[in-house]
Amino acid sequence: MDVPAARVAGAVFLLVSISWNRMGPSDSRYKMAFVIATVGIVLVLGPDILSPSDLLDRFSGDDASQDMGVITVHFAAWAILLSLGSMLTIRGSRVYGAISPTTLIFGWLLVISSITVAMIFRPGPNLLDPMGGIFSIWAALSAAPVILGMIAGLIASVAIVAWSEYSEPPLLPTPGLDDEERLYVREIVENHLEGGLD
């Protein structure tokens, strides 16, 4: 029987690592975020990844949907693909500079792969024959209105954000600090630095 204590601890470590990473380089805990995330991943996936001998058999077994290890590995597979694809898609768009078509295409391929892994290749007896299992053409067609509604909502949201960004006139540059403001800011910074050294 799978004891989920290590997996729960790993999930907690992953959440802590995300919180610490968001603190940024100004906080000393930021340096430990990657280490904590690595420990969390090992605790969550380690019991199965480090002993993969029967993992494939368990993936296609009758009780795959009840096997926490199988469910965790399946979730990790598509979640990692989705995360990497999302990061590459954002990186390849104009958010962080010039558009990179190669990065965008590769990112979207990873996103589509994650959806495929999540929706089609589900653990169970029909793992390698998804069309004969849970997934079917009729199920896809019946879900089409929901998917189209989600896409329409996403397009509307993007259009509203784009319209609000481009319709607002550019702001004038912020004027520089005068002498009194400079002295005030310098005093605050010096007080904080002295407090940090104590």
LINJOLIN-V85802 format. One record per pair of residues at least 24 apart in sequence whose C-alpha atoms are under 8 Angstrom apart, sorted by the first residue. I is the first residue (numbers start at 1). J is the second residue. D is the distance in whole Angstrom. If there is no record, write none. Layout:
i,j,d
I,J,D
I,J,D
This chain:
i,j,d
2,67,8
2,68,7
2,69,7
4,68,8
6,43,6
6,44,7
7,43,6
7,44,4
7,45,8
8,44,7
9,40,7
9,43,7
9,44,8
10,39,7
10,40,4
10,41,6
10,42,7
10,43,5
10,44,5
11,40,6
11,41,8
11,44,7
12,40,7
13,37,6
13,39,7
13,40,5
14,40,5
14,41,7
44,72,8
45,69,8
45,72,7
45,73,7
48,73,8
59,123,5
59,124,6
59,125,8
59,127,7
60,123,6
60,124,5
60,125,5
60,126,7
60,127,6
61,123,8
61,124,6
61,125,6
62,124,6
62,125,6
63,124,7
64,123,6
64,124,5
65,123,6
65,124,7
70,123,7
71,123,8
74,117,8
74,118,8
74,122,8
74,123,7
75,118,7
77,114,8
77,117,8
78,113,8
78,114,4
78,115,7
78,117,6
78,118,6
79,114,7
80,114,8
81,110,6
81,111,6
81,113,7
81,114,5
82,110,6
82,111,5
82,113,8
82,114,5
82,115,8
84,110,7
85,109,7
85,110,5
85,111,5
86,111,7
